[in-house]
Amino acid sequence: MATTQSLMEAAVELARARRKADLDDLVEELRIPSISTLPDRRDDCLRNARWLSDRFAAMDMQTEIVDVREGGLPVVMAEWNGRPGKPHLTIYGHYDVQPVDPVDEWKSPPFEPAIREGHLYARGAADNKGNHMATVKAVEHLFASGGSPMNLRFLIEGEEEITGPSLPRFLQERGPHLKSDAVLIWDSGMDEGGLPTLATSLRGLLYTELHAKGPAVDLHSGTFGGVAPNPINTLARIVGELKDRGGRVTIPGFYDAVREPSAQEATEWKKKDAAYVQDMLRVTGARALEGEEAFMALARTGSRPTLDANGFIGGFTGRGAKTVIPATASAKVSMRLVPDQDWKTILAAFEEHVRTLGTPGVEISVEVLGSAPPVLCGVDHEAARALRRAYKAAFGKETALIRVGGSIPVAVDFQEAVGAPLVISGIAQADCAIHSPNEHLLIDNYHRGIDAVIRFICGLAEDS
């Protein structure tokens, strides 16, 4: 067998020669509208799962499309154990994508990938198809160059965007049989300065929907205005009072368990915060940033918990006038949690606080749409060091250690079920517009990402 070094060099060279084919394969997957939250896109999600399974089978990996629960979306598992005695790497990604609304703000159709000024525009280009396809192509080039230097497993789920239970349940049930020396969670991206990143933590999530019920039917706002309870008025008041004007969440006890950043982190943040503010203004297009003024922007997006309204529905929302007092209204409210906050404790406090903010005649209920605990992950291990070296070689840049403001719900399940070190990273640029119209991926990042994953796998195989 070729040495690991020669194998890596051959795979990197092959990836450079096959850039067009690699991009074409990503475009092909991006054409599949695998929106997990929409029931009428279920068949597309299943088609995407089969598409991935076929790619793994073509590499002679043992593949399985696992239906974990009735009505759920399957987990695609592919395994190759051709290096007995060598370490084992598990690679995670997700094939489901967000809805495309508002579709009229897209400059090109979201599932008809378009290239403009070196970027690939499509829903899922950055989150997560561009990311996971970089890992798939890296492994494909390794096999084509002589074989992987270590044992590999892919687990690509279809419920990440809906915080679905299928992969967590799969990990809990099969955990003892999923031996791994490291888990690569390839679902993140570059920082605002264009540096590759390695996560030291992920924020958790508590995603809720508030339901307000008032009169039995919609009422005329002239005839009944002044006496009839109005669910929109009440719900707007509740949502508005969940945070004060300074950005602080008003839920009693909300901040009690928050773990402060280390002195080293705070020192590094102070050096970068002014530039970070300018980068955030540029990336968001906002006129000003908001949040807790006593904390740096870097702290507010990584080490501080948040609360945000994500949607509000009620009454008449069409064009023109219809003066009604609605019978019902609803609002979606999410909280991003940090170590050591417990989402169940926060939920109980949230429900109680919502009740105290209500008004007579309007019944308020809280529905949990999704939850995930925050995750801490060390970076002082072989897998993290191998990735940092790979990034340096592929991108010519050092790796920034960051606290990720978003959530990857299944990360804690990997920690509990597999017990291997987590390496959380990815190749999406900071302004990629994930979850927004005109999501896009820098094509150069995709090709360099393939290069980096090849180097990471080979480097980890040599070090272990």
Summary of the structure (lengths in Angstrom):
residues: 464
radius of gyration: 23.5
end to end distance: 18.0
largest distance: 85.0
contacts: 1579
relative contact order: 0.19
helix: 37%
strand: 23%
